[in-house]
Amino acid sequence: MSSTERTVPDRPGDPAASPPRTGVWLVGARGSVATTAVAGCAALAAGLHRPTGMVTETELFADCPLPPLDGLVFGGHDTSCTPLPKRAEDLVSGGVLPHGLPAAVHAELAAADAEVRPGAGPGDPRDDAGRVAALAADLTDFTTRLGLARTVVVNVASTEAAPPADDPGAPLPASSVYAAAALEAGCSYVNFTPSAGLRHPRLRAAADAARVPYAGRDGKTGQTLLRSVLAPMFARRALDVRAWSGTNLLGGGDGAALADPAAARAKNAGKERVLAETLDTVPEGRVHIDDVPALGEWKTAWDHIAFDGFLGSRMVLQTTWQGCDSALAAPLVLDLARLLARCHEEGLTGPVDGLGFYFKDPDSGPADLAGQWQALGRLAAVLAGRA
């Protein structure tokens, strides 16, 4: 479909007018990642851009009946009041979205923004059960009112600090309230952040009994993606890694959130897991995260790897990763929404084997990218009916 032939997505009132559609409910719906995902999906559905970075648009899933991009309907929760069309314009100024795209997909951005509901903000006087019930009601209303086949909840909100040792009297963190609401509403769930989500100790029983599929945690977009490739290389070539240090410079909302040392520790846990599971030990060194507001939506990540070779010869590998986190994350969010919807359609429940490919701290499966790719291929065969 050319840009001049585009139509506005179906609005509520006539679900039978088109094939069944799939809801994508974004927690943090007015943030940079969510805005990029909504605008990008509309651009791809209209044929305005290629699906670069979307694994579900590659040959691996060619015969898999995933929800079509033009059949995704967006809504979400957020505590921000800045509408999506304005956020998209801001992202153009930051170099994330191409010039002209917000105007070209304004109708889709406005339609998604109309489905954003107030999120679980601080100071809410309701108890956990009340907050979960209210958020679940929003999800149920979205799904039924729009006549959607199913809805996938994706958490792309700012990183929370890891919760303290479980205190039965303390309220659940917001990420866990959203996760519990997804299960209560019968929606599959993706935790794209390092926040607690379904892994909170008080949700363990609910996660174990989940009647829907879920996946997480912490989307793997840059530095850890590279680590999941390089660490197995050292292990397979029998090279001894002595130290692995890293630095992240980033701005935007993520930079501000990770300026909190507790939030940074939650983020770094997944980065360390890749090395621990692949090298069987954690080398010396750690990752530093610095908030640099001037970088805006962009980030730079450095790694310094010291390793020993034959006869104890000492060597170093240094890497630099520069990229736009929202543009790296958005195609993965769309992939995961489509894959979880298909898993739900197939009746899969609980943590989905094969989706570790997308995460720093996956619910199950290997830590190295090659092993994760093989597991994703097996999942693709299941979802295509080939296994």
Summary of the structure (lengths in Angstrom):
residues: 387
radius of gyration: 20.7
end to end distance: 34.0
largest distance: 72.9
contacts: 1345
relative contact order: 0.15
helix: 45%
strand: 19%
